[in-house]
Amino acid sequence: MRNKDLIEKLKIQRGLAEDEWVQIIDTFDEEDLRFAMDTARGITIERFGKKIYFRGIVEFTNVCRNDCYYCGIRAGNSNCARYRLDEEDILACCEDGYAHGFRTFVLQGGEDPYYTKEKICGIVRRISERFPDCAVTMSIGELDRDFYQALYDAGARRYLLRHESADASHYAMLHPASQKLESRMRCLKDLKEIGFQTGCGIMVGSPYQTSRHIAKDMMFMAEFKPEMVGLGPFIPHRDTPFRDEPAGSVDLTLMVIALTRIMLPDALIPSTTALGTAEAEGRQKGVLAGCNVVMPNLSPMEVRKKYMLYDGKVGTDMSAETGIRTLRAQMEEIGYEVVVARGDFQRR
């Protein structure tokens, strides 16, 4: 079956067999990519119009207990200058974002034991009370179910936790032995059951990744049905074991984004900072491949360059206001409108 026929089949069935996924990933050409992007873009416009939702990221700590081999803030990176934002700093970032039209705040950080359940839930509660018309999204890694429940009770309603790989052997190549895929999957299951709008996703082109690994990722997402999906190209960091590994392909990333949109038509899919780092017009291309979210950085300027998951991260030298203005202009250039709205997931 031709790749275009498989893409049409995916549009109808919302899933493919493993070998069919492998075929598309291994053999797609420029024409196939254009067809997939056009199909995905049509679905996105049908569902959401030409509207893009802004999410304001507050990177509040780069301290992390984990040692993921791909990550610049890994515990083993002694060259990383560590920082933590206090509660008032975080609230000030949200105040700034609210004034610029943001109605979703994403609190993102390493797995930092300093932020206990009581401490982080107190922060979430204050944000929820001060900005009752806003959504609070968390992205702080693997926690126990009680912690997740406490975050939900405090007012958080979304949680981002990339699964990184649905294949246990590949997952083990990206993480130390103490980190297990089964733990990551347990967390995602807990989050869904509690009621969070839950996000998973992968780095496209991560070290040792094969087309069959990506096929398994797509099959996992077809079954899990995440409300949000984070997809960006792998970009190496100089202070990690993967410093000399090649970066992921932008074209393959765009194909995976487009296929994900076709498979999950209602999902909220950000055009990631990594995509904008890999290519100057990467974020615009992501939107044209089916993304409907962009995530400007609201973190204070003095910590931007310290939250470096990969080398060359775009936007670290821009103020929040300049970054927002730049992203808005990029979206308008390709005919899309940034809207002031929470942009909650709605399954149709």
Salt bridges, closest charged atoms under 4 A:
ASP5 OD2 - ARG2 NE 3.31
GLU18 OE2 - ARG212 NH1 2.82
ASP19 OD1 - ARG212 NH1 3.05
GLU20 OE2 - LYS9 NZ 2.67
GLU30 OE2 - ARG34 NH2 3.39
GLU31 OE2 - LYS4 NZ 2.61
ASP38 OD1 - ARG41 NH2 2.67
GLU46 OE2 - ARG47 NH1 3.40
GLU59 OE2 - LYS313 NZ 2.61
ASP67 OD2 - ARG74 NH2 3.54
GLU87 OE2 - ARG126 NH1 2.72
GLU88 OE2 - ARG126 NH1 2.69
GLU95 OE2 - ARG130 NH1 2.77
ASP96 OD1 - HIS100 ND1 3.39
GLU111 OE1 - ARG65 NH2 2.88
ASP112 OD2 - ARG84 NE 2.67
ASP133 OD2 - ARG103 NE 3.47
GLU142 OE2 - ARG184 NE 2.75
ASP167 OD1 - HIS213 NE2 3.77
ASP167 OD2 - LYS216 NZ 2.82
ASP190 OD1 - ARG145 NH1 3.11
ASP190 OD2 - ARG186 NH1 3.22
GLU193 OE1 - ARG145 NH1 2.66
GLU193 OE2 - LYS189 NZ 2.75
ASP217 OD1 - HIS163 NE2 3.03
GLU227 OE2 - LYS192 NZ 3.25
GLU227 OE2 - ARG347 NH2 3.76
ASP266 OD1 - ARG47 NE 2.69
ASP266 OD1 - ARG348 NH1 3.56
GLU279 OE2 - LYS285 NZ 2.31
ASP311 OD1 - HIS237 NE2 3.88
ASP311 OD1 - ARG238 NH1 2.92
GLU321 OE2 - ARG325 NH1 3.88
ASP344 OD1 - ARG158 NH2 2.66
ASP344 OD2 - ARG342 NE 2.92
